[in-house]
Structures are given as structure tokens and as C-alpha cells.
Amino acid sequence: MKNECGKSRTKDNPYEIWTAPGFEWRVLKKYKSEEAEATDPYARWFCATSGPGTYGSYELGDGYAADIRRYGTLVEKNGVRV
């Protein structure tokens, strides 16, 4: 299946927003389709991440999809609250 999140976006227009106490991940790009991610424990997402060490700003970088799913809660997808 096609990767619908394969093109990079800006932090103001992310594909998804995940939150956990004190953290926020804005998913800007996914490198694999959901089907491929299901079989790869090291699947990565390119994110703008905010946390206690960023002092209100965001850091750009890759994060493991499994970790974000494990610790975060999906709150927005394509601009729509879930």
C-alpha cells in the first residue's frame, strides 16, 4: 500500500500530533506505510518534538514509531481532533 505520509510537512501542518505528559510529537513524515511499519520494530517518523528540555520550542529529528505509539496518545490527525 502507498505511504500517504511520505512527503515532509511543516510543524504547523503535521500529519499527526501525539502527546504524553510534558511531551508533544508532531509527525512531519513517515518513512514507511502502515503495513510495513507493523513488521518493523525500528520504523521511524520524522517529528518536531517538544518536551521539558526544549523550553517551549521544538527539536526536529527521527523518533521510533513504536515508542511514540507506546508512550503517546493520538490527539490530532490531518488537522482533525480525534
C-alpha positions as CSV (number, residue, x, y, z in Angstrom):
1,M,0.0,0.0,0.0
2,K,1.1,3.6,-0.7
3,N,2.6,5.7,2.1
4,E,0.2,8.6,2.5
5,C,2.5,10.4,4.9
6,G,5.7,10.2,2.8
7,K,6.1,13.9,1.9
8,S,7.6,16.3,4.5
9,R,5.3,18.9,6.1
10,T,6.0,21.8,8.4
11,K,5.5,21.7,12.2
12,D,2.4,24.0,11.8
13,N,0.8,21.4,9.4
14,P,1.7,18.0,10.7
15,Y,0.1,14.7,9.7
16,E,-0.5,13.7,13.3
17,I,0.0,15.1,16.8
18,W,0.7,12.8,19.7
19,T,1.0,13.9,23.3
20,A,2.2,12.5,26.6
21,P,2.6,14.3,29.9
22,G,5.1,17.1,29.2
23,F,5.7,15.9,25.6
24,E,4.3,16.6,22.1
25,W,5.3,14.9,18.9
26,R,4.2,16.5,15.6
27,V,4.6,13.9,12.9
28,L,6.0,15.6,9.8
29,K,6.9,12.5,7.7
30,K,6.6,8.7,7.9
31,Y,9.2,6.7,6.0
32,K,7.1,3.6,5.6
33,S,3.4,2.6,5.0
34,E,1.4,1.4,8.0
35,E,1.6,-2.2,6.7
36,A,5.4,-2.0,6.5
37,E,5.6,-0.3,10.0
38,A,3.7,-3.2,11.5
39,T,6.5,-5.6,10.7
40,D,9.4,-3.3,11.5
41,P,10.1,-2.5,15.2
42,Y,12.6,0.2,14.1
43,A,10.2,2.1,11.8
44,R,10.9,5.9,12.2
45,W,8.9,9.0,11.9
46,F,10.4,12.5,11.3
47,C,9.0,14.7,14.1
48,A,9.0,18.1,15.6
49,T,9.2,17.2,19.3
50,S,8.6,19.4,22.3
51,G,9.5,18.4,25.9
52,P,10.9,19.6,29.2
53,G,14.4,20.1,27.7
54,T,13.2,22.2,24.7
55,Y,11.9,25.1,26.8
56,G,8.7,25.7,24.7
57,S,10.4,25.2,21.3
58,Y,10.6,22.1,19.1
59,E,13.5,19.9,18.1
60,L,13.5,18.2,14.7
61,G,14.5,14.6,14.3
62,D,13.5,11.0,13.9
63,G,11.7,9.0,16.5
64,Y,10.8,5.4,16.7
65,A,7.1,4.9,15.8
66,A,6.7,2.1,18.3
67,D,7.9,4.4,21.2
68,I,5.6,7.3,20.2
69,R,2.7,4.9,20.0
70,R,3.6,3.2,23.3
71,Y,4.0,6.4,25.3
72,G,1.8,8.9,23.5
73,T,-1.8,9.4,22.7
74,L,-3.0,10.5,19.3
75,V,-4.9,13.8,19.6
76,E,-5.0,15.1,16.1
77,K,-4.8,13.5,12.6
78,N,-4.7,15.7,9.4
79,G,-5.9,18.7,11.3
80,V,-8.9,16.9,12.9
81,R,-9.1,16.2,16.6
82,V,-9.6,12.6,17.5
